[in-house]
Amino acid sequence: MPVRKQNPNRWYLVMVFCVLLSFFAFIVGPRLGYDPTDAHTIAIMIGLWAPTLGILGVRAELMQKNKEE
């Protein structure tokens, strides 16, 4: 069983959570009373982390395959 940081599924889950949180901030933020410009900027910043987390998942998956070989 891989360590938490080396578990690719965990990174992919965090990536999906980031995308959903970004969508939530983009759509629901202005409806909750936040300035639309601020809500959209925050959503974009959160969304930009998703590819980074996905790459960490790919890296963890490749490390796991290399250890198995």
C-alpha positions as CSV (number, residue, x, y, z in Angstrom):
1,M,0.0,0.0,0.0
2,P,1.5,3.4,-1.0
3,V,2.1,6.1,1.4
4,R,-0.5,8.9,1.4
5,K,1.6,11.3,-0.8
6,Q,2.4,8.4,-3.2
7,N,-1.2,7.3,-3.6
8,P,-2.2,8.4,-7.1
9,N,-5.9,8.1,-6.4
10,R,-5.7,10.6,-3.6
11,W,-4.1,13.2,-5.9
12,Y,-6.8,12.6,-8.5
13,L,-9.5,13.1,-5.9
14,V,-8.0,16.3,-4.7
15,M,-7.8,17.5,-8.4
16,V,-11.5,16.7,-8.9
17,F,-12.3,18.5,-5.6
18,C,-10.4,21.6,-6.9
19,V,-12.3,21.6,-10.1
20,L,-15.6,21.4,-8.2
21,L,-14.6,24.1,-5.7
22,S,-13.6,26.3,-8.6
23,F,-16.9,25.8,-10.3
24,F,-18.7,26.5,-7.0
25,A,-16.8,29.7,-6.4
26,F,-17.4,30.8,-10.0
27,I,-21.1,30.2,-10.0
28,V,-22.3,30.5,-6.4
29,G,-19.8,33.1,-5.1
30,P,-21.6,36.1,-6.7
31,R,-25.0,34.7,-5.5
32,L,-23.7,34.6,-1.9
33,G,-22.9,38.3,-2.1
34,Y,-19.3,38.4,-3.1
35,D,-18.1,40.7,-5.8
36,P,-18.3,38.8,-9.1
37,T,-14.8,39.9,-10.2
38,D,-13.3,38.7,-6.9
39,A,-15.3,35.4,-7.0
40,H,-14.2,34.7,-10.6
41,T,-10.6,35.6,-9.9
42,I,-10.6,33.2,-6.9
43,A,-12.2,30.5,-9.0
44,I,-9.6,30.8,-11.7
45,M,-6.8,30.6,-9.1
46,I,-8.3,27.5,-7.6
47,G,-8.8,26.0,-11.0
48,L,-5.2,26.6,-12.0
49,W,-4.1,24.2,-9.2
50,A,-6.1,21.3,-10.7
51,P,-3.6,20.4,-13.5
52,T,-0.7,20.6,-11.0
53,L,-2.5,18.1,-8.7
54,G,-3.2,15.9,-11.7
55,I,0.4,15.8,-12.7
56,L,1.3,14.9,-9.1
57,G,-1.1,12.0,-9.4
58,V,0.6,10.9,-12.7
59,R,4.0,11.2,-11.0
60,A,2.8,9.0,-8.1
61,E,1.4,6.5,-10.4
62,L,4.6,6.3,-12.4
63,M,6.7,5.9,-9.2
64,Q,4.4,3.1,-8.1
65,K,4.8,1.3,-11.4
66,N,8.6,1.7,-11.2
67,K,8.7,0.2,-7.7
68,E,6.7,-2.8,-8.9
69,E,9.2,-3.5,-11.7
